[in-house]
Amino acid sequence: MHDSLYFNEQHLEVREMVRAFARDEVAPIAARADATAEFPWATVKRMGELGLLGVPWPEELGGAGLDVLAYVMVIHELARVDASHGLTISAHTTLGTSPIVNFGSEAQRRRYVPLLATGRVMGGFGLTEESAGSDAAGTRTRAVRRGDRYVLNGSKRFITHAGVGEIFVVTAVTDPAAGTHGITSFILTKHNAELEKAAPHGIGHDDSLPAMPGFRTGRKEDKLGWRASDTRELIMEDVEVPVEQRLGEEGEGFVNFMKTLDAGRIGIAALSLGIAEGAFEQALRYSTVRKQFGQPIAEFQGLQFQLSDMATEIEAGKHLVYHAAWLAQRGEPYGKAAAMAKLFCSELAMRTTIKAVQVHGGYGYTKEYPVERMMRDAKICEIGEGTSEIQRLVIARHLLREVAG
């Protein structure tokens, strides 16, 4: 992909900065963070300092004031080295912060966005439930209005940053009879469950954020991949939420989180693309130094064909991802493009990492090389923020609407 097609000078400067950070600071700790499943507070602090936790938000709200293309590029470049770090940026920015930026009142934006955009505290998005994953409309969490507050009861599952975060956008049913029009969003706050680990780094908590009684972190998930990303339950037991903490009007929650997921798909597509590209680069490099039958394995035609296929598909994936980001940047409809990018790149990540392990042979199955971690990190990309099946449904709806149009 020719850089000048999508990127200007500023984009290329950001890319160089992120590549250097990924190479010098993330790569050395990625394997250890994966093995221990510890949230990497030290590098997360650095991401905040570099402006990577508020890339697309205006400077007056603590952000870096960059565009959607720069944001997508940051996720892509980080995921080439470590998917968990890329996901931390994606989940914090798109899921944790963007609903407040896009749907919040001026007071809500000024109150919460600077804390999130600077990386002072982590944010998350409480949508998925035990029985409401792909069927996000099946939300069971209830919010009952009592005077000037709502009382929330329910639990959320598989929530990124549920433990380490302090600011959350949470969905709950306010009108059970209204179907998808009965779901409302709220901003809830709690204390970081890892205060002791975060404290030495001076991030992860802000005294101005109250711990709402009854709002707490549940158990931490022990995952196949994305292990340095924090995934836990969120539990709400009679949580009293002031009415000014409602995000938008009653009943707007479903429409708003569908818009948020549309944008999130570009992020996960970029993450998937980064995993695929990182694994391909490892395989390519290894094939030139590993010798069998007296010559580098890169000289065998069977392997050359594999490398050629990987490189071609990655190039196609780049165009899908950056085209969707370009549409979003211009304010044009991008739902179909985002779903296509997410579908193609998540499945590409799985195919490419499997091939990369194969190229490494027995070594690829060991912790000595990063390709086994990349393969584990790739699988969830076909599941999270809309499964491959849901993406196909979304794309088909767009296609049929266009025909009917």
Protein Blocks (a to p, Z undefined) as FASTA:
>chain_A
ZZklmpcfklmmmmmmmmmmmmmmmmmmmmmmmmnopacfklmmmmmmnopmmmmpcfkl
opaoiafklmmmmmmmmmmmomklmmmmmmmmmmmmmmmmmmmcfklmmmmmmmmmnoma
ccdddfbdfklmklmmlpfbdcddehjaccdedddehiehklmpmbdcddddfblknomm
lcccdddddddfklmmmmmnopaiafklccdehiacddddddfblmlbccdddddehiac
dfklpgcjehilmmmmmmmmmmmmmmmmmmmmmmmmmmmmmmmmmmmmpcgehiafklpm
klmmmmmmmmmmmmmmmmmmmmmmmmmmnopafklmmmmmmmmmmmmmmmmmmmmmmmnm
mmlmpmkbmklmmmmmmmmmmmggpifklmmmmmmmmmmmmmmZZ
